[in-house]
Amino acid sequence: MSAKPRACANIQPNLMPKSKPRALQWNYQGGDGRRTTRKGGYTMEEGTIVHVDYELYNNETGDLIETTREAVAKEHENHQEDRTYEPMVCIVGGGQLIPGFEAALGEAKKGKETEIVIAPVDAYGEKDTEQIETISIDKLVRAVKDPNSLYLGAPVTINGRQGQLSYLAAGRARIDYNHPMAGKSLKYSFNIVDVIEGKEDKVTALLQANTGHSGFEVSFSGDDLSIVLPQTMLFDTNAAMLKFRLVTTIRDAIECGKVSFIEVHEPRGFGVEDEDDHDHADHDHDHDGHDHGHDHAEDLSSLSVAELKERCKAAGLPVGGKKADLVARLSQEEE
């Protein structure tokens, strides 16, 4: 995370409609390659935490690879129903991004759409022929759980190494252990939509970006940091190990002392209306003189997030997302 948009072209400022902001244009060819940008941008300090909306394309084919913009995903028939589309949290100069995008992000301007073409050397590297192996089909079949699921481009693990099946014929199979986007020139179109200020807001943004959960309660007492975990995270089997990584991530970005994670386990039935309230509602309904011939559907919105998550797990449904997402999934399941 397609239709093929036009290749990136230089935009002539005098041809741009006045109602649209001008896009900052970059050419970044890697290493000592040429880089150009319209005047008016500024360099952000390393460690700045920003929210970024972006589109990522294969620059050779024009295929959309990934985007945070739901409308763009739908336009290119690449929409994922179970995903929440929202800006990505980035730490400028944090070293978590490919070099070409990191360089462009550091000199971009908030609120200005920027386009950048990144050569393979500053994206995911050139293809390394030594990372491509040819094996027998018999060895491939023994290594995979379901041979019928194999297809060109399928991920496979051979002797503990993760690769992709790139060729299959004449009793031989070729496995490519390079990154799937190695050797590709990439095009980003992005916009810094927000620069996060304030220690609490910065911590919250980092927590949400690194866990996929929302609803954290963050507070500082001097330099000491307290984090109340959301109910949804209490069901995350990876939460224990995740906490160690979160502490490192937070301390790398923000100066703080002691970090405390607080778990609040609500009593069973928390968030559900009292039975007396239900009885009263049923009694009022009996007076309307109408018999619809069936029981009324349960009001799922009255359940707590924890209970909704339990029901989703029992039904084999995804458990991520906000309360509204959980209610929608369960409602569709009941229908």
Buried (B, 14 or more C-beta within 10 A) or exposed (E): EBEEBEEBEEEEEEEEEEEEEEBBBBBBBBEEEEBEBBEEBEEBEEEBBBBBBBBBBBBEEBBBBEBBBBEBBEBBEBBEEEBEBBBBBBBBBBEEBBBBBBBBBBBBBBEBBBBBBBBBBBBBBBBEEEBBBEBEBEEBEEBBEEEEEBEEEEEBEBEEEEBBBBEBEEEEBBBBBBBEBBBBBBBBBBBBBBEBEEBBEBBBBBBBBBBBBBBBEBBBEEEEBBBBBBBBBBBBEEBEEBBEEBBEBBEEBBEBEEBEBEEEEEEEEBBBEEEEEEEEEEEEEEEEEEEEEEEEEEEBEEBBBBBBBBBBEEEEBEBBBBBEBBBEBBEEEEE
